[in-house]
Amino acid sequence: EKQGFKVLKAFTSTQTSKTMFAETSAISNPLGLVFEVVPLKSPYRLGPDEPLAVKLLFDGAPLKHAVVSLNDQTRTETDDQGIARFTVNQSGRQLIAAKHIVQVKNNAEIDHLKFMTFFIFEAK
């Protein structure tokens, strides 16, 4: 505590983002980011009313039971394989986002690590 301030929680934050500008099947391959949204199929190849399935990876492994959102409106949870599904009902820029918090033990300087990841694409 200094000058009347008290630290309630301390953390570090890491954010990763992928933006898809054009059609490519490579988008379905993980890039190896610490926290990553990987579409299982290109959003540009979806049929009418076909949901977009994405896999959420943390340190390269599927992250199960994590909350994932589409455009800060639709929220869903990943299944046991780290997969979440969304129906994209509107055209324009789409933002899929997730966060993951890892508690840190035995460290007086920090309480947790906060990871956020984003996948951005344009829906037709």
Disulfide bonds with the S-S distance in Angstrom:
none
